[in-house]
Amino acid sequence: MEVFKQAGFKVTKGDAWSVLWGRPAELLTEDVLRALGPFQRINHFPGTWELGRKDSLYRNVAAARRLKGAAFDFIPKYFLLPGDAGAFQSELEHYPGKYDFEDLWARSARQPRGSCHPPERFTSDTGRCHSRRVAYILKPVASSRGRGVRVVADPRSLDLTALEECLLQRYITDPFLIDGYKFDLRVYVAVTSLDPLRVYVHEEGLVRFATQRYSSSSASYRQRRRHLTNYAVNKGHAGGATADGGAAAQHGISGDGEGELDATVGSGGGQGGDEGRGGARHCPKWSLAMLRRHLEARGHDWGHVWEQVKDIAAKTLIAAEPRMGACTRAAVRHRNCCFELFGLDVMLDSSLRAWLLEVNTTPSLAVDSPLDERVKGSVVADLM
């Protein structure tokens, strides 16, 4: 609300409004859409569920991949159950328990078999974690904030006939780690038009950490805070401190997130630092700028990572645009009446290859720390 006020907007009643901001269920009604004037804007597109529902998102990206090839190969292999139960059973028969890890590693790095080799163990300076176990992650198709999500160590134990609509996806068992902690990227993407398609990727975003050190052991899969990076799952389990306060402040981390990164991942930048001294479990969020500096300080190519992220954002919207565009054209009279802020969740594997996990149509703009205020305030201000 403060950002709207700073941009010159004020709350009003009646029909003479300029921007209507709310959730899709509140705005995407026939009465609201048909009444939109050419000067009015709402913050969702009709058909936004083509991105927000995991089943629709994955079908759209898969359809684009069939048409346009490997350029759209940025989602892990998946099955939509119960419909894909037969295909999943065939996968289990083809891969009876474990993959040839060298082959999996080579394919993830886009290298011919035998040209690269998996590390023998986790090393915190590279962020790589060696794992030979194949696992899957089970997600409801229309939930958020980690609700109903679980890692499945033994897929043969699933009763496929008893499952309601859900997504079963190959679990990324070799995530890039910081000081042994798993994380994902929340990338903010603004779409101001579908015809023509205009997509903006904000240069700033959030890095969300799990709050227990990652383990590839199947015994750990029930420990949600070790494997899930959703802030709603990890909030309240980080010693009461985030990257901009609490324990971080004790180690020289400034309130705007611009302090020395090593303090947030343990002494020595992850070389066996003490978890109780500002480790990543004390910092469930970083900014993208902090991650960039952390990676570059260790010789990693942030430019290559960020190009992948932007590429995923553009191609995800390209994949969904045909259906979203058709819905929008059928629902509103003026093509420029809709805009939307999406939150893309992206995971980096041990070779720093980026994978799209899901898209949020109503990313949380709640502010509970100075870091949130700085990042999210900047995102909304630039959107306005």
LOTORNU-258306 format. One record per residue (C-alpha): z, x, y; residue in three letters. Coordinates in steps of 0.001 Angstrom, whole numbers, plus 500000, padded with zeros to 6 digits. Each point is the difference from the previous one (the first is absolute). Layout:
BEGIN
ZXYAla
...
***
This chain:
BEGIN
500000500000500000Met
500800502857502402Glu
496553501474499457Val
498379496650500831Phe
502018499827503219Lys
499016503541500931Gln
496353499053499437Ala
500358497147502507Gly
500491497073497619Phe
502736497387500246Lys
501148497255497621Val
498426496641500767Thr
499839496460498649Lys
497151497559499650Gly
496343500811499369Asp
499321502480502808Ala
500950503086497997Trp
498072503240499569Ser
501470501482496801Val
501617498173497097Leu
501958502337497720Trp
501455498881496689Gly
499636499995496233Arg
496771498916498267Pro
501526496781498625Ala
500992498985503541Glu
496704500823501709Leu
497197499541497502Leu
500005496220500035Thr
496940497892500744Glu
501583498510503126Asp
500824503388501533Val
496697501653499096Leu
497734497194501201Arg
501843499723503318Ala
499601503687500909Leu
498310500578503346Gly
497767503010500678Pro
502783501724502000Phe
502700499548497355Gln
500993502442497239Arg
502022499635496820Ile
501264502931497951Asn
498480499105496629His
496531499441498612Phe
499238497040497754Pro
499640501535496559Gly
502567502728500690Thr
501290499461496452Trp
496844501808498823Glu
501966503114500936Leu
503598498804499811Gly
499942498745496414Arg
499871502895497586Lys
497659498219497594Asp
497497499171502760Ser
500252503456501553Leu
499345501783496735Tyr
497148497670499039Arg
498322500580503371Asn
500287503792499762Val
498833499942496373Ala
496976497878500970Ala
499116502463502757Ala
500304502870497541Arg
497581498313497589Arg
497490499597502818Leu
500488503258501895Lys
501376502454497491Gly
502796502543499894Ala
500503499976503788Ala
502271497010499353Phe
501978501717497252Asp
503363500039501796Phe
502130497570498003Ile
501623500863496654Pro
498596498206496966Lys
501487496520499693Tyr
500103496818497957Phe
500584496489501352Leu
502086498176497443Leu
499867497812498079Pro
496220499866500573Gly
499381503677499171Asp
502270500034496942Ala
497077500740497681Gly
498815502935502106Ala
503527501354500149Phe
500373499803496233Gln
496762501977499697Ser
501440502646502346Glu
503079500312497808Leu
497856500404496907Glu
497876502639501717His
503050501865501356Tyr
502618499433497315Pro
502914501656501777Gly
499226502984502183Lys
497010501224501945Tyr
498587503461499782Asp
501784501112503162Phe
497559502797500780Glu
497195497465500055Asp
501982497611502198Leu
500885502837502369Trp
496388501167500216Ala
498711496518500744Arg
502623499405502691Ser
498943503230501691Ala
496276499179499712Arg
499425503106497858Gln
498204500470496697Pro
502213500181496976Arg
501456503479499589Gly
499435501055503623Ser
503552499277501128Cys
503294499980498216His
503157497953500434Pro
503128501855501076Pro
502532500695497313Glu
502931498719502040Arg
500946498504503333Phe
500012502441502887Thr
501319498721503309Ser
497751502230502089Asp
496867498335498618Thr
501541496583499486Gly
498520499726496530Arg
501725498490497022Cys
498773500591496484His
499949496937497762Ser
498297499152496724Arg
501205496441499688Arg
497748497013500665Val
501682497051501663Ala
499043496805501782Tyr
501472498126502928Ile
500261496227499946Leu
499767498057503281Lys
499867496294500865Pro
496716499320501789Val
501529498264503030Ala
503363501656500621Ser
501176502631502465Ser
502884502408500657Arg
500100501146496379Gly
501066496635498605Arg
499170499633496315Gly
498535503521499735Val
500909502162497019Arg
498697503083498229Val
499071499419496365Val
500502502996497724Ala
498883498257496804Asp
497205497523500762Pro
499932498896496368Arg
503356498359500607Ser
498480497534502468Leu
499505496427498858Asp
496672499437501708Leu
499969496297499192Thr
503279499465501847Ala
498951501720503234Leu
499144497954503053Glu
497344501233502432Glu
500642503691500509Cys
498359503358500508Leu
500468502687497369Leu
498912503341501337Gln
499979503563498793Arg
503033501650501525Tyr
499411503181501989Ile
502274502266497999Thr
499184503140502012Asp
500800499017503608Pro
500186502630502696Phe
503692500635500590Leu
502049501288502900Ile
503145501766498825Asp
499601498067496754Gly
499789496577501675Tyr
497147497545499694Lys
498550498368503114Phe
497140497847501218Asp
498234499528503335Leu
500080496793502040Arg
496756500137501962Val
499423497498502816Tyr
496463498649500252Val
498805497605502707Ala
496922497825499519Val
498748498415503217Thr
496762498527498685Ser
498243499251496728Leu
496580499374501596Asp
499386502813500725Pro
502719501653497935Leu
502337502049502222Arg
502828501915498326Val
502549502231501745Tyr
502390502291498124Val
503080500900502018His
500738503710500127Glu
503710499349499431Glu
501728498241497121Gly
502938500305497637Leu
500773502091496932Val
502386498118497710Arg
502085501896497484Phe
501628499022496755Ala
503683500884500227Thr
500458501588496575Gln
498136503078498813Arg
496878499207498034Tyr
499990500327496221Ser
497147499408497578Ser
502440499319497189Ser
499552496534498505Ser
503772499623500075Ala
499824500026503808Ser
497469497190500358Tyr
502682497354500401Arg
501366501818503049Gln
498094498264502768Arg
501149502308502802Arg
498560502946498100Arg
496546498492499586His
499495497377502733Leu
499546501043503602Thr
500340496549501605Asn
502428500220502896Tyr
501541496667498980Ala
500898501550496630Val
501417503250501403Asn
501644498743503174Lys
503770500292499808Gly
499820502726497344His
499359502949502276Ala
503503500942501086Gly
499686497849503113Gly
497594502394501709Ala
496273500095500699Thr
497676502654501329Ala
501080499368503580Asp
503757499769499768Gly
503113500438497897Gly
499745503019497715Ala
496675500950501568Ala
501607500263503431Ala
502596502381498558Gln
497175502366499046His
498079500011503271Gly
497625497093499396Ile
499304498391503353Ser
499976496249500483Gly
496247499892500549Asp
499307501623496630Gly
498732503237501545Glu
502720502309498592Gly
499704502724497388Glu
498870498436496742Leu
501696502441497656Asp
503379498505500853Ala
498920496629498673Thr
499080501240496538Val
502820502424499359Gly
500443503574501075Ser
496951502218499579Gly
497509497123500103Gly
500530498773496467Gly
500808503228498192Gln
502996498698498129Gly
501810498682503084Gly
503252498049499747Asp
499301496261499741Glu
503157499286501946Gly
498797501988503016Arg
497238497932501528Gly
497872499712496852Gly
497200497436499798Ala
502456497460498603Arg
501604500097503468His
496595499374501590Cys
498229497012498432Pro
497425500086502816Lys
497959502636501783Trp
497127499590502422Ser
496481501065499044Leu
500249502738502617Ala
503025501429498188Met
498162499942496684Leu
497000501714501568Arg
502127502845501321Arg
501821500303496684His
496743500294498038Leu
498305502339502447Glu
503046502284500053Ala
499505500429496246Arg
496284500684500169Gly
498713496527499075His
496953498515501712Asp
501236496934501890Trp
496521499425501419Gly
498650499382496502His
502856497601499210Val
499490498044503221Trp
496230499755499479Glu
500697498427496594Gln
502411497519501570Val
497504498946502668Lys
497262499748497379Asp
502184497734497842Ile
500831497790502985Ala
496359499539500968Ala
498753499407496476Lys
502811497559499177Thr
498917497837502936Leu
496341500411499074Ile
500831498754496490Ala
501851496914501249Ala
497779499175502997Glu
497433497795498179Pro
502611497495498827Arg
502221500266503085Met
496992499655502260Gly
498801496893498201Ala
503450498412500304Cys
500190500842503699Thr
496544498685500822Arg
500786496742498237Ala
503392499542501688Ala
499631501003503660Val
497384499263502636Arg
500299503273501921His
499603503232498072Arg
502389502043502175Asn
503044497738499726Cys
501681501950497193Cys
501453503452499644Phe
502424501472497460Glu
502359502890499476Leu
500117501118496375Phe
502404502392498305Gly
498281502100497319Leu
502224501692497430Asp
498485503285498849Val
501319502441497373Met
499143503701499729Leu
499794501550496556Asp
500824503619499221Ser
496527501154501021Ser
500376498133503333Leu
497468497416498983Arg
500687496703501782Ala
500251496717498086Trp
500238496486501441Leu
502881498002498528Leu
499975496767502012Glu
499349498399503379Val
502614498061501968Asn
498710497200502230Thr
503327499681501813Thr
501385503546500125Pro
503588500077501146Ser
500375500719503704Leu
503779499783499831Ala
501723502896501735Val
503235501400498571Asp
499797503608501186Ser
498606502067502898Pro
497222501207497703Leu
498962496396499294Asp
500082499217503697Glu
497813502960500887Arg
497423499538497234Val
499774496209499871Lys
500256499623503773Gly
497066502360500408Ser
497982498133497386Val
500487496588501635Val
499474501355503520Ala
496678501549498992Asp
499050496795498194Leu
500562498000503195Met
***
